[in-house]
């Protein structure tokens, strides 16, 4: 792909920060402009390596600020958007859904419409200098709702979001789709399964388990711990995003999943067993003794699992990490930190 000026939104977050460092290294002729509001989930410490790169620039701001977004597009000749910025913590969406509607729906609309006004002369007619400009919308498998004991989410699975978070992401997906069908804008969407790896925010399951264990505190597990998730190592996700951004078909969506289904309780037990080896407790007991079952989350989806056949077949993507190799790297990162 030729030299591009890529706007990455939410690049101080977990996946965004990992992606920026990956992308700067993989594409030495491209520049990255990171627009991030720096809410509780954003951390510039995640970007210490990128900050030293002359092809990287950070802008502190809100994707809902239309004036700012248009200025960023104009000042930096943005010809690619990779849109991570989102409120994503399901528990927070239950107690405070308004922020999710604002950021995930209004913010996505603001970005899409600023891109349209910059890149398109009129519906289905592109400005010549933005002929190859593309908007890549990052989404989640949670838009599909919940699965029973069998089956997988495909790109044609009907949307059935069950939380304010997933409903706001589903809405943003449909907005992105509409800009392709109504205006002919070059849009691609990826829906990923649960990510894990270095730099993840402390509130998420795997960092919480590691942190609570090392601090000798109760390790909370919702309900009976039987909820199943498909776990994807963050660097595998970054490679999938890069492939879809470069080679995905306009107007299409691609599911990216790790083919690593685990019950929450089994994830917690596995982490405890690894920590028992790496950082044994002073009392000689297993970290599993700290596992504590807590009241289940309202509307907690039972199982998510992705069929990644489309991105594997069309774009040649494969997950490189198994859960065993990925979780070992992840635990090492948190323990060393």
Secondary structure, 3 states (H helix, E strand, C coil): CCCCEEEEECCCCHHHHHHHHHHHHHCCCCEEEEEECCCCCCCHHHHHHHHCCCCEEEEECCCCCHHHHHHHHHHCCCCEEEECCCCCCHHHHHHCCHHHHHHHHHHHHHHHHHHHHHHEEECCEECHHHCCCEEEEEEEHHHHCCCCCCCCECCCCCCCCCCHHHHHHHHHHHHHHHHHHHHCCCEEEEEECEEECCCCCCCCHHHHHHHHHHCCCCEEEECCCCCEEEEEEHHHHHHHHHHHHHHCCCCCEEEECCCCEEEHHHHHHHHHHHHHHHCCCCCCCCHHHHEEEECCCCCCCCECCECCHHHHHHHCCCCCCCHHHHHHHHHHHHHHC
